[in-house]
Amino acid sequence: MSGVRRTPLELYVHVPFCIRKCAYCDFVSGPADAEEMAGYVKALLSEIQAAGRMEKVSGYEVVSVFFGGGTPSILKASDVERVLKSIRMVFFMEEGAEITLEANPGTLTPEKLTAYRRAGINRLSLGLQSSDDRELALLGRIHTFDVFLESYRMVRDAGFSNVNVDLMAALPGQTEVSFRKSLEAVAELEPVPPEHVSVYSLIIEEGTPFYAAYHEQAEARAAGEADTGLLPSEEAERNMYYMARSFLKERGYDRYEISNFSRAGYECRHNIGYWTGVSYLGFGISASSYIEGKRFINGEDRKAYVEAMGELEEKRNSGAVLRKVRREEEIVTKDRAMEEFMFLGLRMMCGVSEKRFAERFGVSMEEIYGPVLEKMARDGLMVRDGIRSAWKLTEAGIDVSNYVLADFLL
């Protein structure tokens, strides 16, 4: 079947395990023993096989696979290999597909890394967050900066040449000085700095230990009242963002998305696909999918998920079992698809293409969003790139991106 043109598809595999849950984390994750992990991996394999029977995957080609969590590197390397082997049995894989695995410092070994490469993983994402051990302890991270350095050296020694490092800004007790030291530490990593750097601001999520500790300050700040000073001020947070942008640009990193920077050719293909509307399938609890005009999300109950996937081995009734696992299902309307095209695509520094909008929806961007675009341009929050026929956020627009993007809801 060579020469058959297939539609790009991305896969996400959720690994909901970690050694210890961080104080800021609201992801569906937590500690588990070896037996629980083994049962979950078996369930993942069943879901992958069932998706191959139920979804119309023959017309698709997988261009990226992303193991997220949680801490995917907590699994046995052989389990990661089994998952990728199952994926290759079910799906057509593009030659050179990007395969990313998130890893926490302190959970890697040379043996694991060798197995990852053997399995075809070609991109690793390491969660540093900060080079300051005091800040790491406040976050509840399991590693110190020295442990991160050891893991980073192992990754390079194993031959990985596409590595991302995550950093966080606006942490409790963090200053502009300490944040710059984290940037400098990443830029000076040996033997070579990472090809990709992600910089995210801390968000105080409800239900986390940080919410209990800091939500009063966040609420006071939102109301314009004096706060307690436990968290950096909004001005300091904004300065950290500007610092990251200029610092990384000087060192050869291009900001291609609001929070992501890379050297040329090392942009995260999986994330770009998500922001630009590529279809995707998610496996595991809380994983979401978007394919054939439908969006569905798996439930968050790990025990229920494992039990349901066990039924597949007995009944082989893939459709009924998967429908039981999926917590939400939505038919994505044309209006909804246009909204997402705009507020996801505008996260990209290149913006959203008028030509792609018209090709996809059969109507011009001006006809649907003309008044909004005019208003944003007048306020200096968006600009039209005449060469590319695309609309993108200005620096001022990025500062208030949530406000700008909300205006594209129909």
Helices and strands as residue ranges (DSSP letters): E 7-15, H 34-54, G 57-59, E 60-69, G 72-74, H 77-90, E 92-103, H 110-119, E 123-129, H 133-139, H 145-157, E 163-169, H 176-187, E 196-201, H 209-222, H 234-250, E 254-257, E 260-262, H 269-275, E 279-283, E 288-291, E 294-298, H 302-315, H 318-325, E 326-331, H 334-345, E 352-353, H 354-361, H 365-378, E 382-385, E 390-393, H 395-399, H 401-406
